[in-house]
Amino acid sequence: MQRKIEFFKFLLSFLFGIFAFVFWSSIFSGSILAPAIAQIPLISLSNGQSILAEFRAGVDLVSSVPAGLSRSENPLEGTRGVIRGDDRLPVISRSYPWSAIGRVEFQDENGDGYICTGTLVKPDIVLTNAHCAVNPDTGRLFQNIRFAPNLIDGRLKDEDDRANAIDLLAGTDFRDSNEPPHPDDWAFLQLDKPLGEKYGTIGWQALPLPVLINNPEQFIMVGYSGDFPASNPGATASAHEGCSILGSVNDSVLRHNCDTTGGSSGGPILALIDDQYTIVAVNSSEWADPASGAGIVNFATKISRIVEQLQAKVR
């Protein structure tokens, strides 16, 4: 679904955005997933009690790197290639932290498949956007939600590591508003496999807005964009290194200039803090010129907003 709105109105970079809702056939450059996506038990938009239980001891999330998993600051892993005309680089590294970021895959009520991005924050918990699990137009859950960690060129390191979502805790069901950017556009997916034990987890910090603004060109945005790479869109994540947090909207949503398009929704905006990769925001939507398609500014969900809601829920 592609939403057409007038110039200078918010245009969601949900999957519903430009390049966003794409059939698996286009995502895989003409090939389809085989075998067909297996039907999995439907999850319900409940209180996410099994997820909340994992936060009752505290809402702090700390990065972890499994023993034997290499670490690399270079998403290109061993190459020195630069893509001209685009600040994004292909994430072709199997090392941490890139290993902990993956593609969220799901279907609508008609069985059409779409993608978002998510990050392992606990062994069996993925952080993404609410609109990657709940249809903002209907309030209904998407179906067959799965997580593919560290997908590169449409391939996993181990094909058995594609996991199903079995529970959901979302910041909103969009009944209050389905106009982007939504300040509570966040969600946790609980997986049926503890993938973080193998691929690592990335923690978060709720940094004050002045700290974010006063550290320009220090952030990294990672996402499975529907227009990247050109040879196989959405099959490999992209990383924009050196982007900035520009400010906020009504003190509820962050503005940033990291390159993004549909499919990168839910992707982490990272900072290297005390030698640890840390999530400081979650990419969510964009403001674009519908006439030209040119992006004007992008938006992200604040970590402090998620932390506040989590703390209220676990009390």
N, C-alpha and C positions, 0 to 999 in steps of 0.2 A: 504494500500500500504506500502510495506517495502522496503526501499532503501538500496541496498547492495553496499558498497564502500570499497575501499582498506584501509588497516590499516593505522592509523595516518591521515585520512581525516575526515572532520567533518561529523558526522552522526546526523541528526536531531532527536530530541526527540519530534518532532511534533507528532501528532497522527499517522503520517505515520511511526513512529519508531517502535522499538520492543514493542510488546503488544499494539501498539498505535491504529491502525485502527482496531477496533474490532466491530463486529456486536453486536446489542443490545442483541441478544440471549446469547452471551458469557459474556457480561457485567453483565447480570442479572442471571448468572449461570444456563443457560438452559431455562429460561423463557423469554418471549418477552414482550414488552410494549403492553398493551391492554387498550383501543382500539389502533389501529394503529395510528402513528403520523399524526395528522390532517394537511392538507395542509394549509399553511398560505401565505399571500401575499408576493411575492418575494421582497426583498430589493435590491436596486441598489447601485453600487459602485460610489456614487456621492461625493459631497463635504461635506456631512454630516452636512448640514446647521442647522438642528434642534438640533444636538448635539453641534455644535460650538456656537449656541445661548446661551447654558447654561454655556459656558466658557467666554462669552464676558465681564462679570463683573470681571473676573480674573481667572487665571488658578490654583490658590491655591486650594487644596482639603483638607478639614478638616474632621476629624473623627466625627461621631455623633452616639450616643447611644439612641434609642427611650426610652421614659419613660416606665417603667415597664419591660424592657428587662434586664435580669441579665447579669453580666459580670463575666468572669472566665478566669484565666490564664492557666487553666488546660484543654487541649483538651479531656482528658479522663473523665472529669466531674464525680468525686466521686469514681474513682477507682485508684488503685496504680499499675496496671499491667505494665509490661515492656516486650517488644518484643525482645527476644534475637536474635542476629545475624542481626538485622536491626535497624537503628537509628530512623525509622519512628514509630509514634504512631497513632492509629486510632482516628480520630476526631469524637467523639460521643457526644459532648457537643452541646446543643441548645443555649448556652449563647454567648454573644458578646466577642471577635471579630469573632469567628468561624461562627456565624450565617450569617455574611455578605459575606462569601465565598461560591461559589456554582459550580455546574457542567454545563458547556456549552455543549449542545447537538446539533448535526447537521447531515445532510445527504449529500452524494455526488450525482452526476448526475444519478447514478444507483439506488438511494434510500437506499444505505447502510449507517448505522448510526455509528457515531464516537463521541468521547468526548474530551473536553479540560477542563480547569479550568478558573474561572473568579471571580472578586471581585466587589461588589457594591461600587462605589466611589461617586455617587450621587443617589438620590432616584430612578431614572429610568435609570441610566447609569452603565454599567459593563465594567471594564477594563480587557482585555485579550490579546492574541497574534493575529497578523494579519493572521497567517496561520491557525487560528481556524475559520476564516470567508472566507478567500480567498485561493483557491487551488494554491499553489506555482508553480505547474507544468503547469497549464492551465491559471491562472489568473482569473478564473471564481469564482463567489461567490458560497459558499456552500448553501444548501437549508434548509428551516425549522429550522433555528437557534433558539434555546430556552435556557433559563437559569433556573436551578433548585437550589434555594438557600438552603444551609445547608442540602444537601441530606445526609441521614444516612441510610445505608443498603438498598439503593434504594428507600427510603421513604422520603417524605417531611413532615414537621410539619403540613402543610395544602396543600392538593393536588391542590387546586385552585391557589396556588402561583407559579406554573410553568408558566413563562412568555415568550412571543414571542419577538424576535428582530424585530423592525420595521424600524430601520435606522442604518447605519454603518459609522464610520469614521476610516479609516485604515491608518497606517503610510506608507504602501507600498502595491502595487499590484504585486510585485515580477517581474515586467518586467525588472528592472535593474539587478536583480540577484535573483535566487531561491536557491542559495547555502547557507546553514546555517553556522554560525549564521548571520542573517541579522540584522544590527543595528537598523532598524526601524520596527522590528517585534512587533508592538503593534496595538491595535484596541480598539475602544469604541463601544459598542453595546447599542442602546437605546431600552428600553423595553416598552411594552404596559401596564405595571403595575408599580406603584411607590413602589417597594419592599423594598427600603432602608428605607422607613418610618416605616416599621415593623421589618426589620432585621438589620438595622443600616448600616452605611457606614464607610469605612476606608479611611483616607486621605493619602497623600504622602509627601515625602521630597526628594529633589534632593541633597543628601549628597555628599560632595567632596570625591573623590576616597581615599585619605589618611585616612579620617575618617572611611570609610568602612573597609579598610584593617587593620587599627590599632585597630579594635574592634572584634577580632576573637571569634568565638563560641558564638556570641551574637544575631544571627539571626534565624528566624523561616521560613521554607519553607512549604507551604500548597498546596496540589494538589490531584486531583483524578487520581491516577496512575493506569495504565492498568495491573499492577501485584500485586496490593495491595487493600484490604487484600486478602490473598490467598483463603479464603472461598467464596468471592464474589467480584472479582476484579473490581475496578472502581465505586463501589456502595457506598463507604464511603471514604471521604478524608483522607489523611495521613498528619501528621505534623512532620517535622524533626526539633527538637529544638536544638539549639547549633551549627548550622553550620556557615560557614565563607565565606566572600567575599575574593577571593585570589588575584585579580588584574584585568587587562583589556586587551583586544586585540585591538591594534591600537587605543587605547583611544576611542573606539566606543561601545564595548560590554564588559560586566562584566564577569569574571570567578568566579565560586563558587563551593563549594563541598557539597551542600545540596543533599540528596538522592532524585532521581527523575527518572521517566521513562515516556514513552508515556502516554498521558492523563493528566499529570501534567503541560503541556504547558499552559502558561497564568497564572499559579499560582503565588500568591504574595510571595515575600520574605519580611518578616516583621521585624521590630525592635520596641522595647518599648522605646519611647522617651518622656520624661516628663510625664510619666504615661499614654501615649497614644500609641496604636498600630498604626504603620505607615508603609506604603509600601515604601521600599527603592529600589526595583528592581522587575522585572517581569521575571520569569523563561521562557526560550525559547527553548534551544536546548542543545545537549550534544556531547561530543567527546568520542567515545568508541572504543574498540577493537572488530571488527566484528567477529573475530575467537572465542573469549570467551564470548562476550557480556558484558564484564566488563567495567564499566564506568571509564574514566580517568579524565575528568573534565567536568563541566557543564557550560552553558552560560545563561546570563540574559540581558534583555533590560534595559538600563539606564533610570531612571526617568528624568534626565536632558535632555536627547535626546527628550523625549516626550514633556516636558515642552517647549523646544525651538521651536519645530514644531507647537505646539498649539498656542504659542504666535505669530508666523508668520502668522498663518491662521486667527486669530481673529482680526488682525490689519485692 
